[in-house]
Amino acid sequence: MRSLRILVLSAAVGMLPTTAHAQAAAADNQSAPSPKLPNGSAPPKAPPSALAGPKAEIARWFDLQNVTLNLRYRYIDTSAGRVTTNQLQHRETVRGRVKFDKSAKYTWNFGTATGTRFTSGWDNTGWGIAGAQKNFAFKASYFSAVPVPGVEAQYGSFYILKGESTEITTYDEDGYVIGERVSIKRPKQFFFDEVSATVGYLSGDPREIPVSQRTKYLNDTPNYRHFLVHKKIGKRAGVSTDYTYWEGNGTWRQGVNLKTSELRAVDTIILELYQRVNRTAKSGFSITLDKAVHKKVSVNWGYASIDPLYGILNADRFQIGNRAFGMVIYTISPEFLASAFITRAMGNDIPLPQRTLTNIVFTYNALPALKRTGLF
């Protein structure tokens, strides 16, 4: 029934009048006239590329969007001083889409990754205090329909929208929800840059990582509802607010991303707030300051306060408690990235599973190399 509702919605939206976007795209695709050569001679023809045919054929049907290989050292101790993680870990991700039509209005999107739970895309290597892990699964698999520019319907297992908030006060970047979503991105008609509604099922069960183990929830009563509005204010700022209902808990969130380059010491300030308004009503916040100190080096630091009853589905780097944090990111090249992150809990009167957490990460983005083969 839900898939039928999506198809009906897509057909209805497809009857809306198109905008000037289509005309602009058509104008952009028009080729400039060829220059005339003396004596009416024709320009020399470039030799056909051996890969031109295969590349065009692959690009017609398939769009490879992300391929990364990652290595991470992680250390965690508890507020009692017990070391729970001292491990070298690895992570691999692949994301892409299959296009059912040339303009990619109708696609199947997928995301595969390592990881053993909702909040982690990492597996342990054999180097450390825990045993090696070998997990790789489809975490995202959904159909998308864009019948007119700026209107999209999705059905399946997809990632969680956050607006200007981050995984600190929402859900971990590795998280997902299975269900259906409609997003409208037509600011000229609806003022907001994005308005979205999601209805589905969110399962944090670590045994249900693959999509194949969560499709059963498509016909269950939804336990997750999410409504979001997002607005860009020129090039200076972005603001968003959203409401999430999950397992009986209702939570409002607000996010502000403000560019402040004239301050010199800080390029960007991100402020996040949340308020849980029923059951165990609580609130929390996070503030992050970001600065590019060099064309290849950026730093960010801040403070977060997440209440003890928030749960464990937000960023596994933070979880609950009051804590300061800092991060350095070094872009070695377009393909290689290195980063170091540390957070320390402070001023807490409850036991915490994470007092000190340190990550040192090396990332290889394999997509540029794959594109250089001429096949993608």
VOKEVEX-181146 format. One record per residue (C-alpha): x, y, z; chain; residue number from 1; residue in three letters. Coordinates in steps of 0.2 Angstrom, whole numbers, plus 5000, padded with zeros to 4 digits. Last residue first. Layout:
BEGIN
X Y Z A NUM ALA $
...
This chain:
BEGIN
5164 5031 4925 A 376 PHE $
5173 5020 4912 A 375 LEU $
5187 5032 4907 A 374 GLY $
5200 5024 4919 A 373 THR $
5202 5042 4926 A 372 ARG $
5185 5040 4934 A 371 LYS $
5191 5025 4944 A 370 LEU $
5206 5036 4951 A 369 ALA $
5194 5050 4955 A 368 PRO $
5182 5038 4965 A 367 LEU $
5195 5030 4975 A 366 ALA $
5194 5042 4990 A 365 ASN $
5208 5036 5002 A 364 TYR $
5204 5040 5020 A 363 THR $
5216 5040 5035 A 362 PHE $
5209 5042 5052 A 361 VAL $
5215 5045 5070 A 360 ILE $
5201 5044 5082 A 359 ASN $
5202 5048 5101 A 358 THR $
5189 5046 5114 A 357 LEU $
5190 5051 5132 A 356 THR $
5176 5049 5145 A 355 ARG $
5165 5037 5135 A 354 GLN $
5154 5024 5143 A 353 PRO $
5149 5038 5156 A 352 LEU $
5145 5037 5174 A 351 PRO $
5134 5051 5180 A 350 ILE $
5139 5068 5188 A 349 ASP $
5147 5076 5173 A 348 ASN $
5157 5091 5173 A 347 GLY $
5169 5086 5159 A 346 MET $
5169 5073 5145 A 345 ALA $
5184 5073 5134 A 344 ARG $
5184 5073 5115 A 343 THR $
5198 5070 5102 A 342 ILE $
5199 5070 5083 A 341 PHE $
5213 5068 5071 A 340 ALA $
5211 5068 5052 A 339 SER $
5220 5063 5036 A 338 ALA $
5214 5064 5018 A 337 LEU $
5220 5057 5002 A 336 PHE $
5212 5058 4985 A 335 GLU $
5210 5076 4981 A 334 PRO $
5228 5077 4990 A 333 SER $
5235 5078 5007 A 332 ILE $
5219 5087 5014 A 331 THR $
5223 5088 5033 A 330 TYR $
5209 5089 5045 A 329 ILE $
5211 5093 5063 A 328 VAL $
5197 5090 5076 A 327 MET $
5192 5096 5093 A 326 GLY $
5180 5091 5107 A 325 PHE $
5173 5097 5124 A 324 ALA $
5161 5086 5133 A 323 ARG $
5145 5086 5143 A 322 ASN $
5136 5069 5143 A 321 GLY $
5129 5057 5130 A 320 ILE $
5134 5049 5114 A 319 GLN $
5149 5059 5107 A 318 PHE $
5160 5049 5094 A 317 ARG $
5146 5036 5092 A 316 ASP $
5136 5050 5084 A 315 ALA $
5118 5049 5089 A 314 ASN $
5109 5032 5091 A 313 LEU $
5114 5029 5109 A 312 ILE $
5099 5036 5119 A 311 GLY $
5095 5054 5124 A 310 TYR $
5092 5049 5142 A 309 LEU $
5109 5056 5149 A 308 PRO $
5106 5073 5141 A 307 ASP $
5118 5078 5127 A 306 ILE $
5129 5094 5130 A 305 SER $
5141 5098 5117 A 304 ALA $
5156 5109 5116 A 303 TYR $
5167 5115 5102 A 302 GLY $
5182 5113 5090 A 301 TRP $
5186 5113 5072 A 300 ASN $
5202 5114 5062 A 299 VAL $
5206 5115 5044 A 298 SER $
5222 5111 5034 A 297 VAL $
5225 5110 5015 A 296 LYS $
5222 5128 5010 A 295 LYS $
5228 5134 5027 A 294 HIS $
5221 5139 5044 A 293 VAL $
5203 5135 5038 A 292 ALA $
5192 5138 5054 A 291 LYS $
5177 5129 5061 A 290 ASP $
5168 5133 5077 A 289 LEU $
5155 5120 5083 A 288 THR $
5141 5122 5096 A 287 ILE $
5131 5108 5103 A 286 SER $
5114 5108 5112 A 285 PHE $
5103 5099 5124 A 284 GLY $
5085 5097 5130 A 283 SER $
5075 5086 5141 A 282 LYS $
5057 5079 5143 A 281 ALA $
5057 5061 5148 A 280 THR $
5040 5056 5141 A 279 ARG $
5036 5071 5130 A 278 ASN $
5044 5087 5123 A 277 VAL $
5062 5082 5119 A 276 ARG $
5070 5098 5115 A 275 GLN $
5085 5100 5103 A 274 TYR $
5098 5113 5099 A 273 LEU $
5112 5115 5086 A 272 GLU $
5123 5130 5083 A 271 LEU $
5136 5129 5069 A 270 ILE $
5148 5143 5068 A 269 ILE $
5159 5145 5052 A 268 THR $
5175 5154 5047 A 267 ASP $
5182 5158 5065 A 266 VAL $
5198 5167 5070 A 265 ALA $
5196 5179 5056 A 264 ARG $
5180 5187 5062 A 263 LEU $
5176 5193 5045 A 262 GLU $
5174 5174 5039 A 261 SER $
5159 5172 5049 A 260 THR $
5148 5160 5039 A 259 LYS $
5133 5154 5050 A 258 LEU $
5125 5137 5050 A 257 ASN $
5110 5136 5061 A 256 VAL $
5101 5120 5067 A 255 GLY $
5085 5118 5076 A 254 GLN $
5078 5101 5083 A 253 ARG $
5061 5096 5090 A 252 TRP $
5059 5079 5098 A 251 THR $
5044 5068 5101 A 250 GLY $
5047 5051 5110 A 249 ASN $
5034 5037 5108 A 248 GLY $
5046 5025 5098 A 247 GLU $
5051 5039 5086 A 246 TRP $
5043 5056 5082 A 245 TYR $
5055 5068 5075 A 244 THR $
5052 5087 5072 A 243 TYR $
5063 5098 5061 A 242 ASP $
5070 5115 5060 A 241 THR $
5083 5122 5048 A 240 SER $
5094 5137 5046 A 239 VAL $
5107 5141 5033 A 238 GLY $
5118 5157 5033 A 237 ALA $
5128 5169 5024 A 236 ARG $
5127 5164 5006 A 235 LYS $
5109 5171 5005 A 234 GLY $
5099 5165 5019 A 233 ILE $
5097 5146 5015 A 232 LYS $
5081 5138 5022 A 231 LYS $
5077 5121 5028 A 230 HIS $
5060 5113 5034 A 229 VAL $
5059 5096 5041 A 228 LEU $
5046 5083 5046 A 227 PHE $
5051 5066 5053 A 226 HIS $
5040 5051 5058 A 225 ARG $
5047 5034 5065 A 224 TYR $
5037 5020 5073 A 223 ASN $
5028 5015 5057 A 222 PRO $
5015 5001 5058 A 221 THR $
5023 4986 5049 A 220 ASP $
5022 4983 5031 A 219 ASN $
5039 4991 5027 A 218 LEU $
5046 4983 5043 A 217 TYR $
5049 4966 5035 A 216 LYS $
5061 4975 5023 A 215 THR $
5073 4976 5038 A 214 ARG $
5084 4960 5037 A 213 GLN $
5087 4962 5018 A 212 SER $
5092 4980 5021 A 211 VAL $
5108 4973 5030 A 210 PRO $
5111 4980 5048 A 209 ILE $
5097 4971 5057 A 208 GLU $
5107 4962 5071 A 207 ARG $
5113 4978 5078 A 206 PRO $
5095 4983 5082 A 205 ASP $
5093 5001 5080 A 204 GLY $
5078 5000 5070 A 203 SER $
5069 5015 5062 A 202 LEU $
5053 5012 5053 A 201 TYR $
5044 5023 5041 A 200 GLY $
5037 5040 5037 A 199 VAL $
5047 5054 5031 A 198 THR $
5041 5072 5026 A 197 ALA $
5052 5085 5018 A 196 SER $
5052 5104 5014 A 195 VAL $
5068 5111 5006 A 194 GLU $
5074 5128 5001 A 193 ASP $
5059 5136 5009 A 192 PHE $
5050 5150 5001 A 191 PHE $
5037 5137 4993 A 190 PHE $
5036 5143 4974 A 189 GLN $
5053 5150 4972 A 188 LYS $
5061 5139 4985 A 187 PRO $
5057 5123 4975 A 186 ARG $
5065 5109 4984 A 185 LYS $
5051 5097 4989 A 184 ILE $
5055 5081 4998 A 183 SER $
5044 5066 5000 A 182 VAL $
5049 5051 5010 A 181 ARG $
5045 5032 5012 A 180 GLU $
5050 5018 5023 A 179 GLY $
5066 5011 5030 A 178 ILE $
5078 5022 5041 A 177 VAL $
5096 5024 5041 A 176 TYR $
5111 5027 5052 A 175 GLY $
5129 5029 5047 A 174 ASP $
5130 5047 5049 A 173 GLU $
5124 5045 5067 A 172 ASP $
5107 5052 5072 A 171 TYR $
5102 5069 5078 A 170 THR $
5111 5080 5091 A 169 THR $
5129 5076 5087 A 168 ILE $
5125 5069 5070 A 167 GLU $
5123 5086 5063 A 166 THR $
5110 5100 5062 A 165 SER $
5109 5111 5047 A 164 GLU $
5096 5100 5039 A 163 GLY $
5097 5082 5046 A 162 LYS $
5090 5070 5034 A 161 LEU $
5092 5051 5038 A 160 ILE $
5099 5039 5025 A 159 TYR $
5088 5028 5015 A 158 PHE $
5080 5011 5015 A 157 SER $
5065 5009 5003 A 156 GLY $
5054 5022 4994 A 155 TYR $
5059 5039 4989 A 154 GLN $
5048 5053 4981 A 153 ALA $
5057 5069 4974 A 152 GLU $
5051 5086 4969 A 151 VAL $
5063 5099 4964 A 150 GLY $
5063 5097 4945 A 149 PRO $
5047 5087 4940 A 148 VAL $
5044 5068 4940 A 147 PRO $
5059 5065 4952 A 146 VAL $
5056 5047 4957 A 145 ALA $
5068 5038 4969 A 144 SER $
5069 5019 4973 A 143 PHE $
5079 5014 4989 A 142 TYR $
5093 5003 4995 A 141 SER $
5104 5009 5009 A 140 ALA $
5113 4998 5021 A 139 LYS $
5118 4985 5009 A 138 PHE $
5131 4974 5018 A 137 ALA $
5150 4972 5022 A 136 PHE $
5155 4964 5038 A 135 ASN $
5172 4956 5042 A 134 LYS $
5177 4958 5060 A 133 GLN $
5194 4955 5068 A 132 ALA $
5195 4951 5087 A 131 GLY $
5196 4965 5100 A 130 ALA $
5211 4972 5111 A 129 ILE $
5220 4978 5096 A 128 GLY $
5227 4973 5079 A 127 TRP $
5215 4960 5071 A 126 GLY $
5206 4973 5062 A 125 THR $
5189 4979 5069 A 124 ASN $
5175 4984 5057 A 123 ASP $
5169 5002 5055 A 122 TRP $
5152 5009 5048 A 121 GLY $
5146 5013 5065 A 120 SER $
5130 5020 5073 A 119 THR $
5117 5007 5067 A 118 PHE $
5128 4992 5071 A 117 ARG $
5142 4980 5064 A 116 THR $
5150 4991 5051 A 115 GLY $
5156 4989 5033 A 114 THR $
5147 4998 5019 A 113 ALA $
5135 4997 5005 A 112 THR $
5124 5012 4999 A 111 GLY $
5111 5010 4985 A 110 PHE $
5100 5021 4974 A 109 ASN $
5088 5014 4961 A 108 TRP $
5083 5028 4949 A 107 THR $
5069 5037 4940 A 106 TYR $
5072 5055 4935 A 105 LYS $
5089 5050 4929 A 104 ALA $
5088 5061 4913 A 103 SER $
5092 5045 4902 A 102 LYS $
5079 5034 4910 A 101 ASP $
5080 5019 4922 A 100 PHE $
5096 5026 4930 A 99 LYS $
5106 5014 4942 A 98 VAL $
5113 5023 4957 A 97 ARG $
5129 5024 4967 A 96 GLY $
5137 5022 4984 A 95 ARG $
5152 5011 4990 A 94 VAL $
5160 5012 5007 A 93 THR $
5175 5003 5015 A 92 GLU $
5180 5005 5033 A 91 ARG $
5194 4998 5043 A 90 HIS $
5199 4998 5062 A 89 GLN $
5215 4998 5073 A 88 LEU $
5210 4996 5091 A 87 GLN $
5211 5002 5109 A 86 ASN $
5193 5001 5114 A 85 THR $
5185 4998 5131 A 84 THR $
5199 5005 5142 A 83 VAL $
5193 5007 5160 A 82 ARG $
5195 5024 5169 A 81 GLY $
5179 5024 5178 A 80 ALA $
5173 5038 5167 A 79 SER $
5176 5026 5152 A 78 THR $
5190 5024 5141 A 77 ASP $
5190 5025 5122 A 76 ILE $
5205 5024 5109 A 75 TYR $
5202 5022 5090 A 74 ARG $
5215 5020 5076 A 73 TYR $
5206 5022 5059 A 72 ARG $
5209 5016 5041 A 71 LEU $
5198 5020 5027 A 70 ASN $
5194 5015 5009 A 69 LEU $
5182 5025 4999 A 68 THR $
5171 5024 4984 A 67 VAL $
5157 5036 4981 A 66 ASN $
5145 5042 4967 A 65 GLN $
5146 5029 4953 A 64 LEU $
5132 5033 4941 A 63 ASP $
5125 5018 4931 A 62 PHE $
5113 5016 4916 A 61 TRP $
5118 5029 4903 A 60 ARG $
5135 5032 4911 A 59 ALA $
5140 5014 4907 A 58 ILE $
5135 5015 4889 A 57 GLU $
5144 5031 4887 A 56 ALA $
5159 5025 4895 A 55 LYS $
5159 5009 4885 A 54 PRO $
5158 5018 4868 A 53 GLY $
5170 5032 4872 A 52 ALA $
5183 5020 4879 A 51 LEU $
5192 5017 4862 A 50 ALA $
5191 5036 4859 A 49 SER $
5186 5041 4842 A 48 PRO $
5199 5050 4832 A 47 PRO $
5196 5069 4831 A 46 ALA $
5189 5075 4814 A 45 LYS $
5198 5089 4806 A 44 PRO $
5188 5104 4802 A 43 PRO $
5180 5105 4785 A 42 ALA $
5187 5116 4771 A 41 SER $
5176 5130 4765 A 40 GLY $
5191 5139 4758 A 39 ASN $
5196 5146 4775 A 38 PRO $
5188 5138 4790 A 37 LEU $
5171 5143 4798 A 36 LYS $
5169 5141 4816 A 35 PRO $
5157 5128 4823 A 34 SER $
5141 5135 4830 A 33 PRO $
5140 5133 4849 A 32 ALA $
5131 5118 4856 A 31 SER $
5114 5119 4864 A 30 GLN $
5114 5109 4880 A 29 ASN $
5114 5125 4891 A 28 ASP $
5098 5131 4882 A 27 ALA $
5089 5115 4885 A 26 ALA $
5094 5116 4904 A 25 ALA $
5087 5134 4905 A 24 ALA $
5071 5129 4897 A 23 GLN $
5069 5114 4909 A 22 ALA $
5073 5125 4924 A 21 HIS $
5060 5138 4917 A 20 ALA $
5046 5128 4926 A 19 THR $
5036 5113 4923 A 18 THR $
5018 5112 4926 A 17 PRO $
5012 5099 4938 A 16 LEU $
5005 5083 4931 A 15 MET $
5021 5074 4936 A 14 GLY $
5016 5078 4954 A 13 VAL $
5001 5067 4953 A 12 ALA $
5010 5052 4945 A 11 ALA $
5023 5053 4959 A 10 SER $
5010 5054 4972 A 9 LEU $
5001 5039 4965 A 8 VAL $
5017 5029 4964 A 7 LEU $
5021 5033 4982 A 6 ILE $
5004 5029 4988 A 5 ARG $
5006 5012 4979 A 4 LEU $
5022 5009 4987 A 3 SER $
5014 5012 5004 A 2 ARG $
5000 5000 5000 A 1 MET $
